[in-house]
Amino acid sequence: MVEVHVKVRVCDKCRDVKRPIRSYTLTEGERVVERDLCEEHARPIEEAMAGESSILPQAPADVVTPKVAAGKAPAKKATARQRRGPTKTLTVEEIEALKRT
């Protein structure tokens, strides 16, 4: 007897097998949520990423955005650092021993 297992990813909201999905990873502080969503249900996320969403707070109209002084180059964005894996947890005794060395 032969067993065949087929894994199908569907939208987490509508579970429609016919709709193509995209995977999203949302983070807030330490909290991480992963979702598979179709185009319809991912629309709020896509709009937020494009800056067109009503869920993002908008700056008041009377706020003036600062401008870069003439002759100064804008600050460079920091490059994303690769994660190294789980952080090792140390006891107080281990930390004290490391301080002594």
N, C-alpha and C positions, 0 to 999 in steps of 0.2 A: 504494500500500500504506500502511495506517495502522498505526502501532505504538502500543500502549497499555501503559504501565508502571504497575503497582499496587504500592504499598509497604504492607506489613502488618507492624505491630510485634507481636512475640510475646514471651513470657516468655523471659528469657535461660537459665533452667534447663530447663524442660520443653518449650519451643517449641510449646506447644499453641495453635493458631490460634483455637480457640473460647473461650478464657479471656480476659476483659478484663484489661488490664495497667495498671500505674502506673509512671511513671518516677521513679527515685530518684537523687539525687546525694549521694554520701557523701564526706566530706572528713576527712583526718587530716593536720594540718600543711599541707605543700605538696602532698600527694597527693590527687588527685580521681578518684573512680570513679563512672561513671554506669551504672545498671542499669535494665532494664525487667523488672518482676517481676509475676507473677500474685498473687492474694490469698494463696494457700498459701505460696508461696516468699518473700513479703514479710512474713509473720507475725513473724519475729524482729526485723525492723527496726521494724515497727509496735509491737510489745511494748516494744522499747527506747525508742521515742519516748514511749510512754505510761508509762514507768517500771515496767513489770511484768515485765521480762525477767530471766532468770537469767544472761544474759551481761554485765549491768552489775554492777559491784561494789556490794555492799550495805554500809551502815555497820554496824559492830559494835553490838550491843544496848546495851553499856555506855557508848557515846558520847552525850553530852548535846548537843543542838543549841542554839546560842546563841539567845537571845530578844532582841527589840528592847526597849530601855529605854522605860519609859512616857513619853509626851509627845514622843517622837522619831518622825518620819515615816520609813518605810522608804526606803532609797535607790532612786532611779529607775533603771530599766534604760536602758542606752545604746541609742539608736536605730541601726539598721543603716545603714551608710554605703554609698552607691552606688559601685561600682567605676568607675574612669575609663578603663580600657583598659590596654594593656601598659605596663609601666614602662620608661622610657628608660634605656638602659645608657650610662654615661659612663666615659670613660677617666680615668686619674689626672691627665693634663694638663688635660682639660676641667674636672675638679673644682677643680684649683688655679686655673685661669683664672677660674672663677666666684667663688672666694673673694676674688680680687683686685678684682673689680668691686663 
